[in-house]
Amino acid sequence: MSYSSDFRQSIEKPEQFWFRQAEKIDWFKFPEKILTQDERGFYRWFEGGSLNTCYLALDQHVNNGRGNQPALIYDSPVTDQKQTFTYDQLLEQTALFAGALVDLGVGKGDRVIIYMPMVPEAVIAMLACARVGAIHSVVFGGFASNELAIRIDDAKPKVIVSATCGIEFTNVIPYKPLLDAAIESAKNKPAHTVILKRPQADCTMVEGRDHNWQELLDQASPHECIPLQATDPLYILYTSGTTGKSKGIVRDNGGHAVALNYSMEAIYDVNPGDVYWAASDVGWIVGHSYIVYAPLIRGCTTVLFEGKPVRTPDPGAFWRVMSEHKVKSFFTAPTAFRAIKKEDPRGNYKDAYDLSLLESVFLAGERLDPPTYEWLTGMLACPVIDHWWQTETGWPICANMLGMELKEIKMGSATVPVPGFDVKVLDKNGKETETGDTGSIVIKLPLPPGCLPTLWDDDERYKNSYISDFPGFYLTGDGGYKDEDGYVFVMGRTDDVINVAGHRLSTGEMEELIGGHEAVAECAVVGIEDEMKGQVPAGFVVLKDGYTIENNVLVPELVQIIRSNIGAIANFKQAAIVKRLPKTRSGKILRKTIRSLADEGKAAIPPTIDDPAILDEIKETLHSLGIGKAFQPRSNK
């Protein structure tokens, strides 16, 4: 494969390009049309095609004589449990649970919410829904009952699949009370729930509504795959919205399967039989695409890890899993490696493991800061590749495509657009920016297969959120620029670009510079309101373990770094050492929340936050140092 020829054809002749990729999928009926527009004017891929995603993920491999190959490796340091499922075994369990769902009245188009920890049954439930044409909506296990209730009312599920508990490090998190409270407050009550009993916690069952997972399976008969249209929905995945109401991202069956299969070959360079590991959670888009569907459709062995990068039991957890299970390609978020780096800055734990079979490490979810990149590349013999994508797209927008040709790596860049994604950078008037100039990153329509066709039950919000600002383009919500080689530099969400006395500056660039300080393990820079300049940047840093440095020593050094590299124009004068940064459960730093605390003295607790107590710590730090308008001494106002 050639990147330049593939990319050119995907943009100039998209129907020819995606016809070629669709031929690699085992269709029940090949599509009649490759690209169409529906009555709403929305683009749709592979109209008239019939297939089943579960069939592609399981049955086709068994039918092709590869049933004895490991399909799923479950590795759970928090329960000291490991289990391997062959394709035969995973198919058997999935077909039985599909039969159990049908016994509960679930059919094509019905919704099923999956509220589960990282256990094999979560994957089985997803595949079983796909098998019978039910639309699954996975909600991150342990989400607060209010957030779960909102999703119940929006998706209106017939069945909810859950478990008695999840486990965070050594803490047992009971799920059933959260589920019961969510159902109690939801207006739309599910007819049934299915509860996986885990030995770490029991629960009270509601007679007539709650069913024991194993008992249902014992009574069920295997169910075959049903043919689905390419444009039928496979799942709904809710993501945060700027209005506070979550957006239900819809994924179809046909485009999703074609795009993910292509990505495994062209981007990740993995083939049937290879071991692929994405260290994420099935509740997030990475878990959907690259723990469950893409590796199984491709015929790989996928790893399901119920643990954390540290404290399960130590900073060597990731290296152990890679070595023990012979991982070829690994994918996680930069924050995971920053956590490891903080506890093991010299990478001593890695030395205990054989990583000779590891051929690539991919990172996404946030910008890969140069210090983390340099730390990883200094320890590993394989390429470390930054790539960029979103819940909405379902697969990478920009990447260094390992299955084609490894391009020069430029720190801070996700490299070049993936075939199918016609990426532009526009100014506020909708005109393309000059090389190196920052603007809004957009993608020319139509989006390639696998991307969202709309939002669940909300076409208007889809239009207003994504395709109204720049007609003919999809608005990513990220800002950045392209260089002279066409490399894309994503500098963060557009609301992370701050305006200091009329100068637009990237907090992402400042984070890169601060992150390069030898004492800094992790940092966030946010723009805080200022009466004179509109906004001024403030930095929040977490120190590496073992480093002791006072604020009055570190801050002048950080100020000098920003002044030397960006200039006095940045007006960077405020910084604070904090024990930890507020993050979502998927590892993204909640910069907007920090900004609200600084500007207003308060902030709504985001439903996705991993530990709300962190906000009190940040607030105390802001107050003690007088950072932000809300905490400045009265005499300074």
HELIX and SHEET records of a PDB file:
HELIX    1   1 TYR A    3  GLU A   12  1                                  10    
HELIX    2   2 PRO A   14  ALA A   22  1                                   9    
HELIX    3   3 THR A   53  CYS A   54  1                                   2    
HELIX    4   4 TYR A   55  ASP A   59  3                                   5    
HELIX    5   5 GLN A   60  ASN A   63  1                                   4    
HELIX    6   6 TYR A   87  ASP A  103  1                                  17    
HELIX    7   7 PRO A  120  VAL A  132  1                                  13    
HELIX    8   8 SER A  145  ALA A  155  1                                  11    
HELIX    9   9 LYS A  176  SER A  185  1                                  10    
HELIX   10  10 TRP A  213  GLN A  219  1                                   7    
HELIX   11  11 GLY A  254  ALA A  266  1                                  13    
HELIX   12  12 ILE A  285  GLY A  287  1                                   3    
HELIX   13  13 HIS A  288  TYR A  293  3                                   6    
HELIX   14  14 ALA A  294  ARG A  298  1                                   5    
HELIX   15  15 ALA A  317  GLU A  324  1                                   8    
HELIX   16  16 PRO A  334  GLU A  343  1                                  10    
HELIX   17  17 ASN A  348  ALA A  352  5                                   5    
HELIX   18  18 PRO A  370  MET A  379  1                                  10    
HELIX   19  19 ASP A  459  TYR A  462  1                                   4    
HELIX   20  20 LYS A  463  ILE A  467  3                                   5    
HELIX   21  21 THR A  494  ASP A  496  5                                   3    
HELIX   22  22 THR A  507  GLY A  515  1                                   9    
HELIX   23  23 ASN A  551  ASN A  565  1                                  15    
HELIX   24  24 ALA A  568  ALA A  570  5                                   3    
HELIX   25  25 ARG A  591  GLU A  600  1                                  10    
HELIX   26  26 ALA A  613  LEU A  625  1                                  13    
HELIX   27  27 LYS A  629  PHE A  631  5                                   3    
HELIX   28  28 ARG A  634  ASN A  636  5                                   3    
SHEET    1   A 2 LEU A  35  GLN A  37  0                                        
SHEET    2   A 2 TYR A  43  TRP A  45 -1                                        
SHEET    1   B 2 SER A  50  LEU A  51  0                                        
SHEET    2   B 2 LEU A 228  GLN A 229 -1                                        
SHEET    1   C 7 GLN A  81  THR A  86  0                                        
SHEET    2   C 7 PRO A  70  SER A  76 -1                                        
SHEET    3   C 7 THR A 301  PHE A 305  1                                        
SHEET    4   C 7 VAL A 275  ALA A 278  1                                        
SHEET    5   C 7 SER A 329  THR A 332  1                                        
SHEET    6   C 7 SER A 360  LEU A 363  1                                        
SHEET    7   C 7 VAL A 384  ASP A 386  1                                        
SHEET    1   D 5 ILE A 135  VAL A 138  0                                        
SHEET    2   D 5 ARG A 111  TYR A 115  1                                        
SHEET    3   D 5 VAL A 159  ALA A 163  1                                        
SHEET    4   D 5 HIS A 192  LEU A 196  1                                        
SHEET    5   D 5 ASP A 210  ASN A 212  1                                        
SHEET    1   E 2 CYS A 165  GLU A 168  0                                        
SHEET    2   E 2 ASN A 171  PRO A 174 -1                                        
SHEET    1   F 2 PRO A 233  THR A 239  0                                        
SHEET    2   F 2 LYS A 247  ASP A 252 -1                                        
SHEET    1   G 2 CYS A 398  ALA A 399  0                                        
SHEET    2   G 2 VAL A 416  PRO A 417 -1                                        
SHEET    1   H 4 VAL A 423  LEU A 426  0                                        
SHEET    2   H 4 GLY A 439  LYS A 444 -1                                        
SHEET    3   H 4 PHE A 473  LYS A 482 -1                                        
SHEET    4   H 4 VAL A 488  ARG A 493 -1                                        
SHEET    1   I 2 VAL A 497  VAL A 500  0                                        
SHEET    2   I 2 HIS A 503  SER A 506 -1                                        
SHEET    1   J 3 VAL A 520  ASP A 530  0                                        
SHEET    2   J 3 GLY A 534  LEU A 543 -1                                        
SHEET    3   J 3 GLN A 574  ILE A 577  1                                        
END                                                                             
